[in-house]
Amino acid sequence: AAYRDHVNLGFNRGAELPDPERLLVGMGSNIRHIRISIVTDLQRPGVQSLVRAAVQQGRRLGGTLPERPQSVVKTIYARKRRPSAAKR
């Protein structure tokens, strides 16, 4: 997630990642994130270690990407709530 003065780098299964430097933030049962305020934050050994661990985690879980990205579009309402102006 991008904000005006920082970016949050999220890990969907971050609660399961080793984090000896306690960089991960969040209280959810799965998702954790780290705050990146300046570009050099990405070069920190702890951040790089977390990214490597997340990649390994994805490989262990069998994470494969589909050949072609897919989008799912869901309607908010199961049916139209009122007729359009043209049909009135």
Number of C-alpha atoms within 10 A of each C-alpha: 9 10 8 6 8 13 15 15 16 16 18 11 15 23 18 15 17 13 15 10 10 9 13 23 15 13 9 9 10 13 16 21 19 19 18 16 14 11 9 8 14 15 10 10 11 17 20 13 15 21 16 12 17 19 13 13 16 13 11 9 9 9 11 8 7 7 6 6 6 7 6 4 6 7 6 7 7 7 7 8 7 7 8 8 6 5 5 6
